[in-house]
Amino acid sequence: MKTEGPGKPAARPAEATGRAARTHRAAEQRLSGIAVSPGIVIGQIHDTTQAPAEVPRRSVTDDRVEAERTRLTDAAAFSRKQVSKLKTRLSVLPEEAQEELEPLLDAYILMLGNSRLLRGARKRIGDELLSAETAVQDEAEAIAALILAAKDDDKAGLNRRAGEVREIARRLVRNLTATPFRSLKGVPAGAILISDELTPADAALLEPGRVAAVATEEGGADGHTAIMLRALGIPAVLGCPGLTTAARRGDQAVLDGGAGRITLHPGAEALAAAKEGLAAQAKERARLGKLRRLPAETTDGQQVELQANLEIPAELPLIANAGAQGIGLLRTEFLFMNREDLPDEDAQVEAYRRIVEAMGQDPVTIRVLDWGGEKDMEALAQGVPVPTGPNPALGLRGIRLLLKKPELLEEQFAAILRVAHLGNVRILLPMVTVPKEVAQAREIYERVARRLRRRGETLPEKLPPLGAMIETPGAALAADAIALEADFFAIGTNDLAMYTLAVDRAEIDVAHLYDPLHPAVLRLMQFATEAALRLRMPVSVCGEMAGNPKLVPLLLGLGLRSLSMNASSIPRVKQAVRSLDIDDCARFARRVMEQSDPARIAQLVERFGRKAD
């Protein structure tokens, strides 16, 4: 018998494996990584592996060049189809996750078109006689190297951009080699999911109600995956070396997303500490839950209306649990997505009826169809002008498209009016830029109402208010005139910042310039708010800024008293409201509006937030 060391017999393979497994199960092991998304979870490990795409460097002969280019074209088309299908999943994700992933998927689709990556790969196939897979990998690495070599202080942004190119290259290579993608099916409820890495596309497929936590060997706090996991509210630790070697499926583990730590085979002490942490989490949730029954009122008695944005009807229970005072923005695009035909008036009536009845007498602000720019709706592709050209976001979209195709607007107005008597309904027009657009829409609105009355439909005696979204610099600067035509304003800070700063967050080269605290954005918000207040007209904010507790003092100081946000943000925003004094907020806002440097504004906001805490 073979020996290991002096006089020691070698263990047979089966015995060695069994002993190693027993040791592995028994020993507590702590692994450290990057804290990405807070939360403590006790659960069992579920590992998910992705077979690597084996791509040995391969050359081709002259007569294979066109065939390789055809393979590349087909793989790009198939990859675009995969990414487009993934986009249809967005409507079931929380709003923050959609805001993060949608621009990224749009960037992926652009890179899978006539992009530098594909042009360069095609050229390498011909010039260097490389296979499609090899050409893609070489070109992606060359582009990534150029990005990382750029002189830019935003190193995290450079790493993200390089990672995006490499991710598209990996997708192309997997499709070229018919290598399966990672499967997230069959993950047991309450599992801690581990893997070598998790792409943003993988993260989009996670079910927060099933996956309790995530840990990976690769990744960082600033990447798209990290942002997605935070948006989904899934506790996570990324960049954890040795994780997949140490952990086995079925192992018990404790993950602490706030501390950036995962403990495998936790002992009694580690489990006790984790249970204390879970109790503290539950206590914090209960504390925030108690706010549900308390008014959103400042310390000096000023009432603030906190409403929820609604993407799809399935979010209604979340709105009820959050204690929202109504729906400040109901996006109706869900009715038109993932279908081949347009919903008729009756189908729309049923959808709105369920939502309005569920909200009782709480207000429901329904925004009519906002199609154009980044939105992809197959049902509208037939007979409706498709936004094309170099920048669809500046073309036929929002109210412009609806006035061009008034039958769409008429049918939607009719459906909303037919349910308006069931609750407290308001109607919102998207992407208004001039007063005439509101006036034209109102003519259609009143004409539809007269027709419905003649038809014998039950309508409220007074028609629901008709409001305008303020989401372009033109609308903000013309707010005085638009206020004479509209019944209320809703300031959409996401698009307002985009149009003001000429920054598309889907464009990887400029995304880091997007900043809603830029003084130009804040001045436009102030101008629009003051225009509404002068006429004593309701005005609200329904962009991402509304759901950020740190920005509440600034918004209140600017005169805003109505905020609409993701339902999950309401408890913390309410907590912030209840700690503030309006006079303090007004003084703070005046100081902010004197600044010209966005970094200085961010510093002041952070400092005031700590003081309020």
Secondary structure as GFF3:
##gff-version 3
##sequence-region A 1 613
A	DSSP	alpha_helix	13	26	.	.	.	ID=ss1
A	DSSP	beta_strand	29	32	.	.	.	ID=ss2
A	DSSP	beta_strand	34	37	.	.	.	ID=ss3
A	DSSP	beta_strand	40	47	.	.	.	ID=ss4
A	DSSP	three_ten_helix	62	64	.	.	.	ID=ss5
A	DSSP	alpha_helix	65	87	.	.	.	ID=ss6
A	DSSP	three_ten_helix	90	92	.	.	.	ID=ss7
A	DSSP	alpha_helix	95	111	.	.	.	ID=ss8
A	DSSP	alpha_helix	116	128	.	.	.	ID=ss9
A	DSSP	alpha_helix	132	148	.	.	.	ID=ss10
A	DSSP	alpha_helix	155	176	.	.	.	ID=ss11
A	DSSP	beta_strand	191	195	.	.	.	ID=ss12
A	DSSP	alpha_helix	200	204	.	.	.	ID=ss13
A	DSSP	beta_strand	211	216	.	.	.	ID=ss14
A	DSSP	alpha_helix	224	232	.	.	.	ID=ss15
A	DSSP	beta_strand	236	238	.	.	.	ID=ss16
A	DSSP	alpha_helix	243	246	.	.	.	ID=ss17
A	DSSP	beta_strand	252	256	.	.	.	ID=ss18
A	DSSP	beta_strand	261	264	.	.	.	ID=ss19
A	DSSP	alpha_helix	268	290	.	.	.	ID=ss20
A	DSSP	three_ten_helix	291	293	.	.	.	ID=ss21
A	DSSP	beta_strand	305	310	.	.	.	ID=ss22
A	DSSP	three_ten_helix	313	315	.	.	.	ID=ss23
A	DSSP	alpha_helix	316	322	.	.	.	ID=ss24
A	DSSP	beta_strand	327	331	.	.	.	ID=ss25
A	DSSP	three_ten_helix	332	335	.	.	.	ID=ss26
A	DSSP	alpha_helix	345	358	.	.	.	ID=ss27
A	DSSP	beta_strand	363	367	.	.	.	ID=ss28
A	DSSP	three_ten_helix	378	380	.	.	.	ID=ss29
A	DSSP	three_ten_helix	392	394	.	.	.	ID=ss30
A	DSSP	alpha_helix	399	404	.	.	.	ID=ss31
A	DSSP	alpha_helix	406	419	.	.	.	ID=ss32
A	DSSP	three_ten_helix	420	422	.	.	.	ID=ss33
A	DSSP	beta_strand	424	429	.	.	.	ID=ss34
A	DSSP	alpha_helix	435	454	.	.	.	ID=ss35
A	DSSP	beta_strand	466	470	.	.	.	ID=ss36
A	DSSP	alpha_helix	473	477	.	.	.	ID=ss37
A	DSSP	alpha_helix	479	483	.	.	.	ID=ss38
A	DSSP	beta_strand	489	491	.	.	.	ID=ss39
A	DSSP	alpha_helix	493	501	.	.	.	ID=ss40
A	DSSP	three_ten_helix	511	513	.	.	.	ID=ss41
A	DSSP	alpha_helix	519	534	.	.	.	ID=ss42
A	DSSP	beta_strand	539	541	.	.	.	ID=ss43
A	DSSP	three_ten_helix	544	547	.	.	.	ID=ss44
A	DSSP	three_ten_helix	549	551	.	.	.	ID=ss45
A	DSSP	alpha_helix	552	557	.	.	.	ID=ss46
A	DSSP	beta_strand	562	565	.	.	.	ID=ss47
A	DSSP	three_ten_helix	567	569	.	.	.	ID=ss48
A	DSSP	alpha_helix	570	577	.	.	.	ID=ss49
A	DSSP	alpha_helix	582	593	.	.	.	ID=ss50
A	DSSP	alpha_helix	598	612	.	.	.	ID=ss51
###
